[in-house]
Amino acid sequence: QVQLLESGGGLVQPGGSLRLSCAASGSIFSINAMGWYRQTIGKQRELVAVQTSAGITNYADSVKGRFTISRDNDKNTVYLQSDSLKPEDTAVYYCYAFVENWRGTFNYWGQGTQVTVSS
């Protein structure tokens, strides 16, 4: 089994910054992609940013230029540096990993961390 442990959420004022972290542990041969999604009540979960093991990144248009995703492959950890935060960034942020292990290749999700942008 694979566990994703998120940290770094909280309350921040508009224009502020937060850094989210997510560490994967458990039965892991390789992590093909790792990233972040977010969800608000009544809406579908949406991609925020993802990075492949080759370093290719993909960002939602709404966060381009403000958020930066990075990975530490040795630590199986992904980070999301979120700057110039807006109230519309308020959501539960979920860590995602596409992991290969002895059972095959599967998607895994973290429990979610709340980010609230408000004055």
Phi, psi and omega in degrees: 000156181238136177242139175243121182248115182263153174205162172108356178287174178157195180258132180218149179282155175306138184089351181277185184228153172217152174236116177266145177231150177213122180248131179261141178214163179115213183279096185227121169271313178203156176246109185284328178206151180210142182184202187224139170238166175218158183211137171244163185299131177085000180238159177285154175294134183235150177294136171256303180198147178216148178227133179276170178295340177275357178092006178283132182244154176220130181239149168294144180303326185291344182244355181302134181086349181243325182251147177226126178261144176212159181227147168246098186294329179295330181257004183051045185234142175238145181237153173227107175273116185246114181244165179049048185295145181241157177305328180287354172278353179299126183182172166271126181259128183247131173281144182227141175217138176254103195246138172257128173221193187295340181275340184139208180240127187220157170273138175232150182231146171279178182282340181102146176226134184280132171241122179238124179248109186201149175266000000 
